């Protein structure tokens, strides 16, 4: 199998990763963005674990949604004890 940028692949042993798109091939490693949202680097010695996949099956990971912090209500002023007379 010829691994080059833009190729859509799946890993034969890790179906839960989904399909992936090769984003870079450098120094005997392919950098692949899988549908589960994780970018993985696969060494050329392990290219045999990759198989071609239908380009339509690649679903890019959802863009990360910014985390909204909860806003706490302002603290009410402390009640002070009045001296007993």
N, C-alpha and C positions, 0 to 999 in steps of 0.2 A: 504494500500500500504506500502510495506517495503522500507524505505529510507535508502540506504547505499551507501558508496563510489563507484563511477563508474556508478550509476544508471542514466539513461537519462530520464528527465522529462520535462513536460511543465506546465505552470501555467494556470489554466482554465480562469482566469479573465484578464490575461495580454498577449494576443497572440503576441503583438508587441515585447515582449522580445525574442521570438523564443524558441527553445528548450534549455535545460540546462543540464549540467553534474554535478552531486553531487561530490564535491571535498573533503568535510569533513563533518562529523557528530559528534558534541560535545555538551554536556550540553543542550540537547533538542533543538538544532538548526542545520539546514543543511546549509552549505555554498555551493552555486550553481553558477557555471560559465555559464551565458546565452550567446546565440549566438550574442546578441547585444553588447557584450564586457563588460558588467557590472557584477560584482560578487555581489550576494545578499545573505543575511542570512534570512532563513525562520524558524520561530519558530515551534516547534512540534505541537502546537495547530492549526497551519494553514496548516499542511500537507494534509488536505482534499482538499485544493485548487490545489494540484499537481496531475498530472496524468501521467502514464507511457507514454513514447514516443518511437518511433522507433529509435534505436541507430544510424541508417544510416541518420536520419534527423538532428542529431547534427552537426553543423558546427562550429568548434572552431573560436573564433574571430580572425580577422587578426592581425598579430603582428604590434605593433605600428611602424609607419614609423618615423624616426628621422626628426625633423623639420630643414630645411635648411635655415639658415639666409641669407638674401640678403646682398651682399657685396657692399658697396657704393664706388663709384670712389673717388680717392683722390681729395681733394679740390685743385683747382688751386690757385697759389699764388695771394694775393691781389694786385691789381694795385694801385700804388701810384700816386698821382697827382704831376706833375712836376710844379715847380713854374713858373709863367708867368713872362717873362722878358720884 
